[in-house]
Amino acid sequence: MLSEIPLIPPDTPLLNRVDQGLSLRDMDTSELVRLAEELRAYLLYSVGQTGGHFGAGLGVVELTVALHHIYNTPQDRIVWDVGHQTYPHKILTGRMAQMGSMRQAGGLAGFPKRAESEYDTFGVGHSSTSISAAMGMALAAKQLGINRKVVAVIGDGAITGGMAIEALAHAGHERPNMLVILNDNQMSIGHNQGGLATYFAKIWASKFYISMRQGSKRVLEKIRPAWELAKRTEEHMKGMVAPGTMFEELGFHYIGPLDGHDLPGLIQTLENMKDLEGPQFLHIRTMKGKGFLPAERDPIGYHAVNKIEAKPKGPQPALPPPQPKGPKYQDVFGRWLCDMAQRDRRLVGITPAMCEGSGMVEFARRFPDRYYDVAIAEQHAVTLAAGMACDGLKPVVAIYSTFLQRGYDQLIHDVALQNLDVTFGIDRAGLVGQDGPTHHGAFDLSFLRCIPNMVIGAPSDENECRQMLYTAYQYPGPAAIRYPRGTGPGAMIFEEMTELPLGEAVEVRSGKDVAILNFGALLPQAITAADQLDATVVDMRWVKPLDEKMVLAIAQRHSMLVTLEENAIAGGAGAAVNEFLAAQGLSPTLLNLGLPDEFIEHGNQSDQLAWTGLDAGGIYKRITSTKKPSHVQFAVSGKAASTIELT
């Protein structure tokens, strides 16, 4: 058991041989046990060097070893859900030497990625997709006549998602040859039933029991009453000692719960289940952060860690005291939520399993009877809010931009169509850094702007975020405020909450010739570029309704208008300006700066802004390189641009 993350590489002779081509299928159980120990030690070291997801990977070391030992990967398919837990999988599949590049620009992705390795059978970053994808692979193998095993590994949090339940129900109907492994790390599902459950799980997975069960079925099916009695007796036995009755009712053969850290037991069970026909379900219990004492004690806090810096030896010069950092936007939201809840008893807070990430910990503590964590169920979260709004509550939904995509139909039909009073706090809008393309909030302005009845705000600093949340809450219909990951520019936050004029922009710098219409948190970059250009800068604040009077006034005073947003250019805030000016018959020189029509790879946020031309230098360069004839020029990245002439 380690209590500190090692700063020097551990001794890993077996793991090195695997990295050099030794197949896990050629190793005996004692070697595999040693390999698991080395893998856990190397995982601790490598994540300490780079930072990244941590606890989940430590919890599935034994499972990962067992799967690659029993199955003929990559010919057999292993589909991981979410992907936080796949660092051990990456180490065992030829990427050990690349672990030092994890989540860095040009390096390994923090999630499974098909383009990265043939062992990454399905790209992922959102949860609850593994059973659907694995079932698709199993049915494809059947259609193509390929002898292939398929395994989905899903956590106890991800299996709460509606998509996972839908896939389980469909699998029970289609009955594909596939195995679903529930990795229960004791964060969501009920407590283990003790030794008797483990004993029965071993019996149910044994070849003797399975052959006896199948033989009895063939005999007793001819005597239906006897078969029905035997079936009910078996189900009731299982129901008394294991939580598997639901899965059996869905059509799966359930085994478990098993100790997920008992590698010999896992190997034996997987070997017994490998060739079974139809949908199989294996429930294992693991400990998130296994083998690292701080992570075992605090699995939430050690979900991910930052890079561990080595402490220099010898006396060190005194360092200046660290400058205090401003609050993160998620904390600005969390503080506003508590303050608003103190004022208004009708307020309720809803999150789809993002309590910590959305800054709701204090709200959940202070207002537990008004806090609803619906688990990984974004669609349900949105419609739950709609139902509450129908009967007089004031729901606030805290959700990441990338996860709101999953509740889009509900947002349209259940909230906006009925013009219900629901406020959305949209976190992680724009580029999010090392989590990469699955987590960027690149599309919310585009997919929200086209929905009738929606109000959409994009604050430029922390205080504006607080005041715009208050304004959205006062609006008697659907309203969304989107804000980025991390800290803001350090604006003073006023305790007093003031309702801002809806759809009213603010000119923050007066200049000439060029005007930058900024939507959201890129305002500091816009001002820096404008200082070099002597350009006007407008903090637009509202995407919908658009401040049309301001846009008209700015267009009359300037020869060139630049729109700036941390959202896809297609359909975004800049497109709203283009559409309005075209409807007025105006055709100034327009330059739309935003995210290009591509998925932005992982890296740090400042690098991503530079890649996309959205840092101050990129903004300045794009403006100065734009020619004067009347046209709309779309900046697609920091490297190139495409032009559409307007005739």
PyMOL commands that set and color helices and strands:
alter all, ss='L'
color gray80, all
select helices_A, chain A and resi 13-19+24-26+29-50+55-59+61-70+87-101+130-144+158-160+162-174+195-205+207-220+224-241+245-249+263-273+293-297+329-343+361-366+368-370+378-390+401-416+436-438+444-449+462-474+523-533+548-557+573-583+605-611+616-625
alter helices_A, ss='H'
color red, helices_A
select strands_A, chain A and resi 52-53+77-80+150-155+178-184+253-259+279-285+304-305+347-351+371-373+394-400+423-427+455-457+479-482+506-509+514-519+536-539+542-544+560-568+589-595+632-635+641-644
alter strands_A, ss='S'
color yellow, strands_A
deselect
rebuild
show_as cartoon
